[in-house]
Amino acid sequence: MIKDIRGLHHVTSMASDARQNNRFFTDTLGLRRVKQTVNLDDPSVYHLYYGNENGSAGTVMTYFPFPNMMLGRPGVGEVGETQFSVPKGSLKFWQDRFTAQGVGGLETDTAFGANRLCFMGPDGDGLALIESADDNRAPWLADGIPDDAAIRGFAGARFSLHDTAATEELLGFMGYQRAEKEGDVTRFIIPNGNGADTIDLAALPKTPFARQGAGSVHHIAFAVDNREKQLEVRKALMDTGYQVTPVIDRDYFWAIYFRTPGGILFEVATNEPGFNRDEDTAHLGETLKLPGRYEAFRDQIQANLEPLAA
């Protein structure tokens, strides 16, 4: 069994409009844009990262905004809901804020003993705020959002699957422990994690498969401390029969990828070197940063990207 996973590292989704996406996550949700760079495989498209002050593992939502991309269709075989942790008693603040700003899909419920506020991102993204009484992670404090309401980072994520058995086995191998079951949803928790500790598996046997598009999660990443631990995880997965990519340099972390039995793309990413490797922490996300191989084309790339601010 793998013992080096620390919880979630980041969640990467797709969007149809960079400016709208940036406004929603920085203004509406009050996260910090910790990096603006480009898709390493397609430099005509931004890769935007939002999180806490430092972009700590377990706090970072990232997006590929493909201009005018078709909306995704929710279904099974995907991360159906990305969950953020907020302080206990803060959901009224968020419901009022979302209502005033026209955020869609507002719905309150309770799951596994915690109050939740479900909502949609600009492209119908499945998102939720979950109250926690003991999340001590320091938030990024944006204008108009007090400390006693600000997002602390991820709480976890919910997977939508036809059948959960194989993914349950995989999560157990990755060090997650089965905790509780409510209806068709089974919760797994990583012990001594980074705060982004839970994965919920929703069994939806009659639901059609998802179609990826704007608003869909592209992949979900799990955190390990360093490259040495990552190589150990890679070997363990490959010895178990998973087809795992070589280690890939993503500038701010090192990554490996593999496809799960339920169809979801998993990444295992290192906590090193971090988002301050090419920017001072005080100025994270303020300027466009490019991978070295694209720097010679900066003027052309920047001219083709929509400015994030009007």
VEXKOL-235987 format. One record per residue (C-alpha): x, y, z; residue number from 1. Coordinates in Angstrom, 3 decimals. Layout:
N
X / Y / Z / NUM .
...
END
This chain:
310
0.000 / 0.000 / 0.000 / 1 .
1.147 / 3.538 / -0.803 / 2 .
1.805 / 5.665 / 2.299 / 3 .
3.027 / 8.917 / 0.756 / 4 .
-0.172 / 10.594 / -0.511 / 5 .
-0.944 / 13.744 / 1.523 / 6 .
-4.394 / 14.541 / 0.127 / 7 .
-5.259 / 16.578 / -2.933 / 8 .
-2.676 / 18.754 / -4.657 / 9 .
-4.846 / 20.544 / -7.234 / 10 .
-7.894 / 20.122 / -9.448 / 11 .
-7.685 / 21.146 / -13.105 / 12 .
-10.791 / 22.016 / -15.112 / 13 .
-11.690 / 23.628 / -18.409 / 14 .
-13.455 / 26.898 / -19.136 / 15 .
-14.817 / 28.825 / -22.109 / 16 .
-13.659 / 32.343 / -21.222 / 17 .
-10.459 / 33.337 / -19.400 / 18 .
-11.636 / 36.746 / -18.180 / 19 .
-14.915 / 35.391 / -16.837 / 20 .
-13.122 / 32.504 / -15.157 / 21 .
-10.547 / 34.796 / -13.550 / 22 .
-13.235 / 37.169 / -12.288 / 23 .
-15.280 / 34.371 / -10.735 / 24 .
-12.452 / 32.721 / -8.823 / 25 .
-10.680 / 35.881 / -7.693 / 26 .
-13.648 / 38.210 / -7.110 / 27 .
-16.631 / 35.983 / -6.350 / 28 .
-14.790 / 33.239 / -4.456 / 29 .
-11.955 / 35.438 / -3.227 / 30 .
-9.092 / 33.112 / -4.122 / 31 .
-5.678 / 34.427 / -5.069 / 32 .
-4.483 / 34.021 / -8.638 / 33 .
-1.117 / 32.492 / -7.826 / 34 .
0.023 / 31.922 / -11.395 / 35 .
-0.865 / 32.902 / -14.920 / 36 .
0.976 / 30.854 / -17.487 / 37 .
0.050 / 28.833 / -20.574 / 38 .
-0.967 / 25.292 / -21.352 / 39 .
2.356 / 23.496 / -21.826 / 40 .
0.950 / 21.609 / -24.824 / 41 .
-0.914 / 24.564 / -26.364 / 42 .
0.589 / 27.993 / -25.552 / 43 .
-2.342 / 29.773 / -27.210 / 44 .
-4.378 / 28.906 / -24.087 / 45 .
-3.870 / 30.170 / -20.540 / 46 .
-3.263 / 27.942 / -17.572 / 47 .
-4.599 / 29.841 / -14.562 / 48 .
-4.040 / 28.810 / -10.948 / 49 .
-6.104 / 30.010 / -7.957 / 50 .
-5.442 / 29.232 / -4.306 / 51 .
-4.243 / 30.596 / -0.996 / 52 .
-1.375 / 33.048 / -0.502 / 53 .
1.351 / 30.605 / -1.531 / 54 .
-0.647 / 28.235 / -3.701 / 55 .
-0.174 / 25.493 / -1.126 / 56 .
-0.974 / 21.921 / -2.110 / 57 .
-4.613 / 21.211 / -1.332 / 58 .
-5.805 / 24.742 / -2.127 / 59 .
-5.237 / 25.211 / -5.864 / 60 .
-7.963 / 25.144 / -8.514 / 61 .
-6.526 / 25.449 / -12.016 / 62 .
-8.145 / 26.096 / -15.385 / 63 .
-7.492 / 25.766 / -19.089 / 64 .
-9.790 / 28.428 / -20.621 / 65 .
-10.324 / 27.420 / -24.258 / 66 .
-12.137 / 30.335 / -25.942 / 67 .
-15.755 / 29.487 / -26.813 / 68 .
-15.358 / 25.851 / -25.801 / 69 .
-18.539 / 23.760 / -25.863 / 70 .
-20.033 / 23.146 / -22.418 / 71 .
-19.436 / 19.752 / -20.897 / 72 .
-22.257 / 17.360 / -20.081 / 73 .
-22.222 / 16.084 / -16.503 / 74 .
-22.365 / 12.336 / -16.017 / 75 .
-20.390 / 9.383 / -14.742 / 76 .
-16.701 / 8.802 / -15.257 / 77 .
-15.678 / 12.210 / -13.943 / 78 .
-15.084 / 14.367 / -10.901 / 79 .
-18.647 / 15.597 / -10.490 / 80 .
-18.078 / 18.026 / -7.639 / 81 .
-15.089 / 19.967 / -6.333 / 82 .
-15.505 / 20.817 / -2.653 / 83 .
-14.040 / 23.798 / -0.780 / 84 .
-13.711 / 24.141 / 2.985 / 85 .
-15.146 / 27.212 / 4.745 / 86 .
-15.541 / 28.043 / 8.456 / 87 .
-18.534 / 26.759 / 10.360 / 88 .
-21.434 / 29.216 / 10.273 / 89 .
-20.301 / 30.989 / 7.101 / 90 .
-22.745 / 29.558 / 4.551 / 91 .
-25.272 / 32.369 / 5.080 / 92 .
-22.609 / 34.884 / 4.060 / 93 .
-21.839 / 32.896 / 0.924 / 94 .
-25.473 / 32.309 / -0.007 / 95 .
-26.173 / 36.048 / 0.224 / 96 .
-23.034 / 36.851 / -1.767 / 97 .
-23.813 / 34.315 / -4.476 / 98 .
-27.421 / 35.440 / -4.744 / 99 .
-26.346 / 39.072 / -5.127 / 100 .
-23.872 / 38.116 / -7.860 / 101 .
-26.224 / 35.827 / -9.765 / 102 .
-24.354 / 32.589 / -9.140 / 103 .
-26.394 / 29.639 / -10.356 / 104 .
-27.332 / 26.253 / -8.959 / 105 .
-27.608 / 27.307 / -5.305 / 106 .
-28.734 / 24.457 / -3.089 / 107 .
-28.098 / 23.703 / 0.574 / 108 .
-27.871 / 20.250 / 2.089 / 109 .
-26.057 / 18.241 / 4.744 / 110 .
-23.669 / 15.368 / 4.046 / 111 .
-21.612 / 13.331 / 6.492 / 112 .
-22.633 / 15.688 / 9.286 / 113 .
-21.512 / 18.912 / 7.559 / 114 .
-23.597 / 21.732 / 6.108 / 115 .
-23.012 / 22.359 / 2.414 / 116 .
-23.807 / 25.001 / -0.182 / 117 .
-23.718 / 23.650 / -3.719 / 118 .
-23.335 / 26.081 / -6.622 / 119 .
-22.184 / 26.285 / -10.220 / 120 .
-19.194 / 27.997 / -11.751 / 121 .
-19.501 / 30.131 / -14.908 / 122 .
-19.606 / 27.064 / -17.178 / 123 .
-21.868 / 24.975 / -14.963 / 124 .
-18.930 / 23.631 / -12.937 / 125 .
-20.083 / 21.426 / -10.060 / 126 .
-18.805 / 23.138 / -6.895 / 127 .
-19.637 / 23.101 / -3.194 / 128 .
-18.679 / 24.914 / -0.009 / 129 .
-18.527 / 22.659 / 3.055 / 130 .
-18.449 / 23.970 / 6.606 / 131 .
-15.616 / 22.798 / 8.831 / 132 .
-15.056 / 23.663 / 12.485 / 133 .
-11.414 / 22.591 / 12.618 / 134 .
-9.735 / 23.669 / 9.376 / 135 .
-6.800 / 25.776 / 10.563 / 136 .
-5.320 / 26.568 / 7.143 / 137 .
-4.760 / 30.290 / 6.606 / 138 .
-6.979 / 31.767 / 3.870 / 139 .
-6.233 / 34.404 / 1.268 / 140 .
-8.238 / 37.450 / 2.364 / 141 .
-9.833 / 39.199 / -0.612 / 142 .
-11.796 / 42.432 / -0.444 / 143 .
-15.266 / 41.969 / 0.993 / 144 .
-14.687 / 38.453 / 2.343 / 145 .
-13.944 / 38.279 / 6.083 / 146 .
-11.580 / 35.803 / 7.702 / 147 .
-14.476 / 33.967 / 9.351 / 148 .
-15.941 / 33.134 / 5.921 / 149 .
-12.940 / 32.876 / 3.563 / 150 .
-12.173 / 29.635 / 1.734 / 151 .
-9.427 / 27.587 / 3.411 / 152 .
-8.692 / 25.310 / 0.450 / 153 .
-10.219 / 22.102 / -0.799 / 154 .
-12.192 / 19.844 / 1.488 / 155 .
-12.162 / 17.135 / -1.164 / 156 .
-14.031 / 15.987 / -4.244 / 157 .
-16.896 / 13.750 / -5.282 / 158 .
-16.506 / 11.251 / -8.123 / 159 .
-19.503 / 10.166 / -10.214 / 160 .
-19.202 / 6.492 / -11.200 / 161 .
-21.342 / 3.677 / -12.559 / 162 .
-19.703 / 1.291 / -10.117 / 163 .
-17.401 / 2.270 / -7.279 / 164 .
-15.760 / -1.079 / -6.429 / 165 .
-12.569 / -0.746 / -8.493 / 166 .
-12.038 / 2.878 / -7.474 / 167 .
-12.570 / 1.947 / -3.829 / 168 .
-9.806 / -0.632 / -4.196 / 169 .
-7.519 / 1.924 / -5.860 / 170 .
-8.094 / 4.548 / -3.168 / 171 .
-7.367 / 1.959 / -0.494 / 172 .
-4.090 / 1.128 / -2.248 / 173 .
-3.276 / 4.858 / -2.339 / 174 .
-3.624 / 5.066 / 1.446 / 175 .
-7.219 / 6.270 / 1.784 / 176 .
-9.431 / 4.709 / 4.444 / 177 .
-13.111 / 3.981 / 3.995 / 178 .
-14.951 / 6.144 / 6.526 / 179 .
-18.738 / 6.302 / 6.103 / 180 .
-21.541 / 5.666 / 3.649 / 181 .
-24.660 / 7.763 / 3.155 / 182 .
-27.092 / 6.428 / 0.597 / 183 .
-25.188 / 5.862 / -2.648 / 184 .
-22.135 / 7.893 / -1.564 / 185 .
-19.118 / 6.357 / 0.175 / 186 .
-16.518 / 8.588 / 1.831 / 187 .
-12.773 / 7.912 / 1.915 / 188 .
-10.332 / 9.894 / 4.060 / 189 .
-6.546 / 10.185 / 3.921 / 190 .
-5.135 / 10.020 / 7.476 / 191 .
-2.973 / 12.965 / 8.605 / 192 .
-3.552 / 14.768 / 5.316 / 193 .
-3.069 / 18.360 / 4.210 / 194 .
-6.675 / 19.430 / 4.815 / 195 .
-7.933 / 18.385 / 1.369 / 196 .
-8.532 / 14.952 / 2.809 / 197 .
-11.760 / 13.429 / 1.507 / 198 .
-12.904 / 11.651 / -1.635 / 199 .
-16.583 / 10.776 / -1.992 / 200 .
-17.609 / 8.078 / -4.448 / 201 .
-21.172 / 8.407 / -5.780 / 202 .
-22.584 / 5.241 / -7.356 / 203 .
-24.854 / 6.275 / -10.240 / 204 .
-25.465 / 3.086 / -12.256 / 205 .
-28.181 / 4.534 / -14.504 / 206 .
-26.504 / 7.878 / -15.300 / 207 .
-25.047 / 8.393 / -18.812 / 208 .
-21.336 / 8.984 / -19.268 / 209 .
-20.056 / 12.522 / -19.020 / 210 .
-18.883 / 14.476 / -22.057 / 211 .
-15.907 / 16.678 / -21.306 / 212 .
-16.072 / 20.350 / -22.139 / 213 .
-16.111 / 23.736 / -20.435 / 214 .
-17.025 / 23.251 / -16.784 / 215 .
-15.628 / 19.707 / -16.667 / 216 .
-12.743 / 18.583 / -14.498 / 217 .
-9.867 / 17.518 / -16.746 / 218 .
-7.904 / 15.741 / -13.994 / 219 .
-7.471 / 15.594 / -10.245 / 220 .
-4.034 / 15.635 / -8.621 / 221 .
-2.850 / 14.058 / -5.388 / 222 .
0.054 / 15.469 / -3.377 / 223 .
3.382 / 13.908 / -2.412 / 224 .
6.173 / 15.733 / -0.630 / 225 .
8.953 / 15.390 / -3.200 / 226 .
10.274 / 13.642 / -6.304 / 227 .
11.728 / 10.740 / -4.336 / 228 .
8.309 / 9.905 / -2.889 / 229 .
6.729 / 10.383 / -6.303 / 230 .
9.033 / 7.779 / -7.854 / 231 .
8.092 / 5.339 / -5.104 / 232 .
4.405 / 5.942 / -5.813 / 233 .
4.976 / 5.510 / -9.551 / 234 .
6.729 / 2.179 / -9.050 / 235 .
4.001 / 0.925 / -6.720 / 236 .
1.280 / 1.827 / -9.217 / 237 .
3.136 / 0.240 / -12.131 / 238 .
3.839 / -2.907 / -10.111 / 239 .
0.080 / -3.146 / -9.561 / 240 .
-0.572 / -2.947 / -13.311 / 241 .
-1.392 / 0.725 / -13.884 / 242 .
-0.039 / 2.440 / -16.982 / 243 .
1.723 / 5.498 / -15.560 / 244 .
3.398 / 8.266 / -17.557 / 245 .
7.036 / 9.176 / -17.066 / 246 .
7.681 / 12.053 / -14.679 / 247 .
6.865 / 15.379 / -16.384 / 248 .
8.239 / 18.775 / -15.376 / 249 .
5.291 / 21.167 / -14.907 / 250 .
7.555 / 24.064 / -13.800 / 251 .
5.892 / 24.423 / -10.372 / 252 .
5.661 / 20.710 / -9.573 / 253 .
6.596 / 17.359 / -11.077 / 254 .
3.738 / 15.204 / -12.326 / 255 .
2.808 / 11.660 / -13.267 / 256 .
-0.570 / 10.602 / -14.691 / 257 .
-2.666 / 7.456 / -14.982 / 258 .
-6.262 / 6.613 / -15.872 / 259 .
-8.464 / 5.033 / -13.200 / 260 .
-10.852 / 2.100 / -13.698 / 261 .
-13.767 / 4.539 / -13.545 / 262 .
-12.303 / 6.672 / -16.335 / 263 .
-11.027 / 9.600 / -14.253 / 264 .
-7.534 / 10.924 / -14.970 / 265 .
-5.390 / 10.948 / -11.812 / 266 .
-2.192 / 12.909 / -11.342 / 267 .
0.350 / 12.598 / -8.557 / 268 .
2.187 / 15.924 / -8.107 / 269 .
5.051 / 17.032 / -5.900 / 270 .
4.808 / 19.836 / -3.363 / 271 .
8.146 / 21.100 / -4.690 / 272 .
9.359 / 23.485 / -6.079 / 273 .
6.219 / 25.641 / -5.648 / 274 .
4.789 / 28.729 / -7.299 / 275 .
7.444 / 31.109 / -5.995 / 276 .
10.194 / 29.506 / -8.054 / 277 .
9.938 / 32.308 / -10.653 / 278 .
8.009 / 35.045 / -8.777 / 279 .
8.280 / 36.607 / -5.354 / 280 .
5.426 / 35.460 / -3.101 / 281 .
4.162 / 39.038 / -2.774 / 282 .
3.620 / 39.247 / -6.545 / 283 .
2.393 / 35.779 / -7.475 / 284 .
0.128 / 35.690 / -10.514 / 285 .
0.606 / 39.307 / -11.501 / 286 .
2.460 / 38.741 / -14.779 / 287 .
2.421 / 36.122 / -17.503 / 288 .
5.082 / 33.482 / -16.864 / 289 .
6.173 / 31.246 / -19.721 / 290 .
8.044 / 27.954 / -19.832 / 291 .
11.579 / 28.475 / -21.076 / 292 .
10.935 / 26.921 / -24.483 / 293 .
8.219 / 29.505 / -25.189 / 294 .
9.990 / 32.616 / -23.915 / 295 .
11.357 / 33.510 / -27.355 / 296 .
7.757 / 33.702 / -28.605 / 297 .
6.452 / 35.834 / -25.736 / 298 .
5.219 / 38.758 / -27.852 / 299 .
3.275 / 36.504 / -30.203 / 300 .
1.816 / 34.400 / -27.382 / 301 .
0.815 / 37.411 / -25.301 / 302 .
-0.831 / 39.101 / -28.286 / 303 .
-3.072 / 36.064 / -28.780 / 304 .
-4.212 / 35.847 / -25.155 / 305 .
-7.224 / 37.812 / -23.961 / 306 .
-6.255 / 40.241 / -21.165 / 307 .
-7.581 / 39.004 / -17.845 / 308 .
-8.717 / 42.460 / -16.754 / 309 .
-10.963 / 44.717 / -18.798 / 310 .
END
